[in-house]
């Protein structure tokens, strides 16, 4: 049973990655058939589709020779009607900037992704997801609603600071746009970026949080009236919600491809658990049925 589950996971991962490379333009049934036929090698199938597309486009000999890189000859590709039909379908797409970018990324077997922060005001939850850059959306695991990411200028968490006064770089808890005092010289500094949760972000700072917020648990004087501290300890002590800025509800266009880049916490879950959870979510809301 364990072996069967592992095979199902591998098949699901390969199907989703193949479909994401072509922005959902490959139907699920065809992607599943190809992955079963080619032993879940989505990179190889991607190269074969592009090779067949180049062949039908009569591209130069150099591109045709890519067949040797994927251990298949042009005859092998032509004998696979599914790949040939997909190549013909992709060739009929308009050469828009987005489609050209799709083909370029697919040729490099690359799925551009971003680590984005999401939040749900009603559930008072914040989380991070690695999502495809072309479709940055994530679902709250409590209320099951889909959200767009928190805007970059509203993000909060462990921030990176560069003090221009003493030339020091340090980390601390903050929100973009709100200043905190430099631990060394006390000069007010605004964060340059918010760091996604990572095990390799380096050691935590030994400096105790202190800022100008009037509700800061370790308030720096003179404090700024109305300035609110974003540190979790301060917010918990003052019964403030955890969410500082609410993500907006995602308005679906019906073209979302279920992916498994990392549909879960960046630090808390195992990838296979995330994929299983994502499969269950797709089954619940039928999000794949309207892919274009």
Buried (B, 14 or more C-beta within 10 A) or exposed (E): EEEEEEEEBBBBBBBBBBBBBBBBBBBBEBBBEBBEEBEBBBBBBBBBBBBBBBBBEEBEEEBBEBBEEBEBEBEBBBEBEBBBEBBEBBEEBEEEEEBEEBBEBBBEBEBEBBBBBBBBBEBEBBBBBBBBEBBBBBBBBEEEEBBBBBEEEBBBBBBBBBBEEEEBEBBBBBBBEBBBBBBEEEEBBBBEEBBBBEEEEEEEEEEEBBBBBBBBBEBBEEBBEEBBBBBBEBBEEBEBEBBBBBBEEBEEEEBBBBBBBBBBEBEEBEBBEBBBBBBEBBEEBEBBEEBE
